[in-house]
Amino acid sequence: MTADTPPVFEADFAAQFDTLLRWRRDVRHFLPTPITDADLRALLETAALAPSVGNAQPWRFVRVRSPRIRAHLADHVDAANAVAANAQPDLDRRAHYRSLKLHGLREAPEVVAVFSDEAPLAGYGLGRTTMHDTLRYSTVMAIHTLWLAARLRGIGVGWVSILDPATVTAMLETPEDWTLIAVLCLGYPEHPSTIPELERRDWQHREPVADRIIER
Ligand SMILES: Cc1cc2nc3c(=O)[nH]c(=O)nc-3n(C[C@H](O)[C@H](O)[C@H](O)COP(=O)(O)O)c2cc1C
């Protein structure tokens, strides 16, 4: 196959791709099994196949290896989570919220923070003069690509957003032009499932997509 000869995807592959999408989960419970460097590298390489505005490839990955930073990160998210629990409207909701596990930062074999470069040289500004956020959208595309590539290898990903981006950015000492998009926990899931954990825990069920479409 050459770069100009598109592959023909068979029906079996289409069915498997659909299965992959249905088994992709946000994961907070991880087995201690490590992810190999080769697998992690492959995931980041695959993430970089995502589309990006002007082909700017604004995604930047920070592999968090320091146990000290990891512990600070987990403490910070726990504190932010306690505040978020108190913001729930009533006692029942607060108790329900507190019963949820919303990050695996202490146990996940790998933690990767994903940033978006707000001033990348690549792309020469194409496509973003009127929509600067398209750089961040591009980085989110890379995260989703990584999420699927990970599930394909049996690896789970958990997106952590209950945090103060400025605090986490300071912890990670990243370049000034980088904006934090996500903190990701990666590892082999303890409870693979086709059902989102928040649905299993009766917090929020999936709703029909038909309710989310309007016509003009
Ligand atoms: C932008 C974003 C932020 C998220 N932040 C968190 C988080 O802080 N903690 C958490 O447990 N899940 C987080 N999630 C995961 C969602 O809860 C999850 O995607 C949703 O419940 C549907 O479950 P599924 O991904 O397994 O289909 C986040 C997901 C996205 C896309």
The ligand as a Gaussian input file, in Angstrom:
#p B3LYP/6-31G(d) Opt

LIG

0 1
 C      -13.384000      17.153000      29.307000
 C      -13.625000      15.985000      30.224000
 C      -13.331000      16.091000      31.579000
 C      -13.547000      15.010000      32.426000
 N      -13.212000      15.088000      33.754000
 C      -13.386000      14.034000      34.574000
 C      -12.969000      14.063000      35.932000
 O      -12.398000      15.030000      36.435000
 N      -13.190000      12.978000      36.693000
 C      -13.821000      11.872000      36.190000
 O      -14.014000      10.898000      36.923000
 N      -14.201000      11.797000      34.897000
 C      -13.980000      12.850000      34.092000
 N      -14.350000      12.761000      32.776000
 C      -14.944000      11.521000      32.259000
 C      -16.456000      11.600000      32.145000
 O      -17.044000      11.518000      33.405000
 C      -16.911000      10.433000      31.272000
 O      -16.389000      10.613000      29.988000
 C      -18.432000      10.314000      31.176000
 O      -18.960000      10.011000      32.437000
 C      -18.858000       9.226000      30.189000
 O      -18.221000       8.012000      30.522000
 P      -17.326000       7.235000      29.477000
 O      -16.170000       8.154000      29.104000
 O      -16.861000       6.008000      30.202000
 O      -18.189000       6.950000      28.296000
 C      -14.108000      13.823000      31.917000
 C      -14.382000      13.710000      30.545000
 C      -14.143000      14.776000      29.711000
 C      -14.428000      14.625000      28.234000

